[in-house]
Amino acid sequence: MSLSAFPLRNDADYQRALVLLDELWDALPGSAEADVLDVMATLIDVYEKRHRTLPPADPRQVIAFKLRDLGWTQRELGRRLGWGSGRVSEVLSGRRALTLRMVQELSVALGLPPGLLVHDLRVEEPEAVNLRISTAPTASLSYTSASAIPLVASETPPRAGAQVFRFPARAAA
């Protein structure tokens, strides 16, 4: 059999390579056919990584799959995480969004890379932070926000007339 490796430039080449791979699958180790099999398998792998990427899986489906794989129930996962009885059910049904902390806990408990669980992570951004500066008799600073945003205050009083500021909050990176 006189077969040779060839570059994969498009889907037609890819399909042809899959057929060749199937034909060479039982090649004897150390033979020329086995060498072609090895080269083509590598080229197919590279082509698939570049052109055949799957969209990210829904984190809820990943969790459910891993539970089945481990033979655990939702109750067992909740017990291992120290979560209330309904939290796992709420996450899997979509009634509760995953937080970063939940992703970390699930990643450790299930032995999954966190990246599989974060693509659906929702980060709520506050609309704005209200900042109030008082200059009399000593400088003070207060703010209200939907989330804790660290601020650094100076003891130096601001210019006269600069009492209230409103600015948009930055989203956590």
C-alpha positions as CSV (number, residue, x, y, z in Angstrom):
1,M,0.0,0.0,0.0
2,S,1.6,3.3,-1.1
3,L,-0.1,6.0,1.1
4,S,1.3,9.3,2.1
5,A,0.4,12.1,4.5
6,F,-1.1,15.3,3.1
7,P,-1.9,18.8,4.5
8,L,-5.5,19.6,5.7
9,R,-6.5,22.9,4.1
10,N,-10.3,22.5,4.1
11,D,-13.1,20.3,5.2
12,A,-12.7,18.1,2.1
13,D,-9.1,17.3,3.1
14,Y,-10.3,16.7,6.7
15,Q,-12.9,14.2,5.5
16,R,-10.4,12.5,3.3
17,A,-8.0,12.3,6.2
18,L,-10.6,10.6,8.4
19,V,-11.2,7.9,5.8
20,L,-7.4,7.4,5.5
21,L,-7.1,7.2,9.3
22,D,-9.8,4.5,9.4
23,E,-8.0,2.5,6.7
24,L,-4.7,2.7,8.5
25,W,-6.1,2.1,12.0
26,D,-4.7,-1.5,12.3
27,A,-1.3,-0.7,10.9
28,L,1.6,-2.6,12.4
29,P,3.8,-0.6,14.8
30,G,7.0,0.6,13.1
31,S,5.6,0.2,9.6
32,A,5.4,3.0,7.0
33,E,1.6,2.8,7.3
34,A,1.9,3.3,11.1
35,D,4.1,6.4,10.5
36,V,1.5,7.8,8.1
37,L,-1.2,7.0,10.6
38,D,0.7,8.9,13.3
39,V,1.3,12.0,11.1
40,M,-2.3,12.1,9.9
41,A,-3.7,11.7,13.5
42,T,-1.6,14.7,14.5
43,L,-2.8,16.8,11.5
44,I,-6.4,15.8,12.3
45,D,-6.0,16.8,15.9
46,V,-4.5,20.2,15.0
47,Y,-7.2,20.8,12.4
48,E,-10.0,19.9,14.8
49,K,-8.6,22.2,17.5
50,R,-8.5,25.1,15.0
51,H,-11.7,24.5,13.1
52,R,-14.0,22.2,15.0
53,T,-14.2,23.7,18.4
54,L,-17.4,23.1,20.4
55,P,-19.3,25.9,22.0
56,P,-18.9,26.0,25.8
57,A,-21.2,23.6,27.5
58,D,-23.9,24.8,29.8
59,P,-22.4,24.6,33.3
60,R,-25.7,23.0,34.6
61,Q,-25.3,20.2,32.0
62,V,-21.6,19.8,33.0
63,I,-22.6,19.5,36.7
64,A,-25.4,17.0,35.9
65,F,-23.1,14.9,33.7
66,K,-20.4,14.8,36.4
67,L,-23.0,13.8,39.1
68,R,-24.1,10.9,36.9
69,D,-20.5,10.0,36.2
70,L,-19.7,9.9,39.9
71,G,-22.9,8.2,40.8
72,W,-23.9,11.0,43.2
73,T,-27.3,12.4,43.8
74,Q,-28.0,16.1,44.1
75,R,-28.5,15.5,47.8
76,E,-25.0,13.9,48.1
77,L,-23.4,16.9,46.3
78,G,-25.2,19.3,48.5
79,R,-24.0,17.4,51.6
80,R,-20.4,17.4,50.4
81,L,-20.6,21.2,49.7
82,G,-22.4,22.0,52.9
83,W,-25.2,23.6,50.9
84,G,-28.8,23.7,51.9
85,S,-31.0,20.9,50.6
86,G,-32.5,22.8,47.6
87,R,-29.5,24.8,46.4
88,V,-28.1,22.1,44.0
89,S,-31.6,21.7,42.6
90,E,-32.0,25.5,42.1
91,V,-28.6,25.7,40.3
92,L,-29.4,22.7,38.0
93,S,-32.8,24.1,37.2
94,G,-31.4,27.6,36.5
95,R,-33.4,29.3,39.3
96,R,-30.1,30.2,41.0
97,A,-27.2,31.6,39.1
98,L,-23.7,30.4,39.9
99,T,-21.5,32.8,41.9
100,L,-17.7,32.7,41.8
101,R,-17.7,31.1,45.2
102,M,-20.1,28.4,44.1
103,V,-17.9,27.7,41.0
104,Q,-14.9,27.3,43.2
105,E,-16.7,24.9,45.5
106,L,-18.1,22.9,42.7
107,S,-14.8,22.7,40.9
108,V,-13.1,21.2,43.9
109,A,-15.9,18.9,44.9
110,L,-16.4,17.5,41.4
111,G,-12.8,17.6,40.2
112,L,-13.7,19.9,37.3
113,P,-11.7,22.8,35.8
114,P,-13.4,26.0,36.9
115,G,-13.4,27.2,33.3
116,L,-16.1,24.6,32.5
117,L,-18.4,26.3,35.0
118,V,-17.8,30.0,34.5
119,H,-19.1,30.8,31.0
120,D,-22.6,31.4,32.3
121,L,-21.4,33.3,35.4
122,R,-23.5,36.5,35.9
123,V,-21.8,39.5,37.5
124,E,-24.2,42.1,38.6
125,E,-22.8,45.6,38.2
126,P,-24.1,48.4,40.3
127,E,-25.5,51.4,38.3
128,A,-23.6,54.0,40.3
129,V,-22.0,54.8,43.6
130,N,-23.2,57.8,45.5
131,L,-20.3,59.6,47.2
132,R,-20.8,62.3,49.9
133,I,-18.0,64.4,51.3
134,S,-18.4,66.6,54.3
135,T,-15.8,69.2,55.1
136,A,-16.9,70.7,58.3
137,P,-15.3,70.6,60.9
138,T,-13.2,67.5,59.9
139,A,-13.3,65.7,56.6
140,S,-15.4,62.6,56.4
141,L,-16.4,60.3,53.6
142,S,-19.4,58.1,53.1
143,Y,-20.8,56.1,50.1
144,T,-23.6,53.8,49.3
145,S,-23.4,51.1,46.6
146,A,-25.1,47.8,45.7
147,S,-21.7,46.2,46.2
148,A,-18.7,46.8,48.4
149,I,-16.3,49.0,46.3
150,P,-13.1,49.9,48.2
151,L,-12.5,53.6,48.3
152,V,-9.4,55.5,49.6
153,A,-10.2,58.7,51.3
154,S,-7.8,61.6,51.9
155,E,-7.9,63.6,55.1
156,T,-7.4,66.7,53.0
157,P,-10.8,68.5,52.6
158,P,-12.0,69.0,49.1
159,R,-12.5,72.4,47.5
160,A,-15.4,74.4,48.8
161,G,-18.7,73.6,47.0
162,A,-17.6,70.1,46.0
163,Q,-20.1,68.3,48.2
164,V,-21.7,65.4,46.3
165,F,-20.3,63.3,43.5
166,R,-22.0,60.6,41.4
167,F,-19.9,58.4,39.1
168,P,-20.4,55.0,37.5
169,A,-19.0,52.0,39.2
170,R,-16.4,49.8,37.5
171,A,-17.2,46.2,37.0
172,A,-15.1,43.7,38.8
173,A,-12.5,42.2,36.4
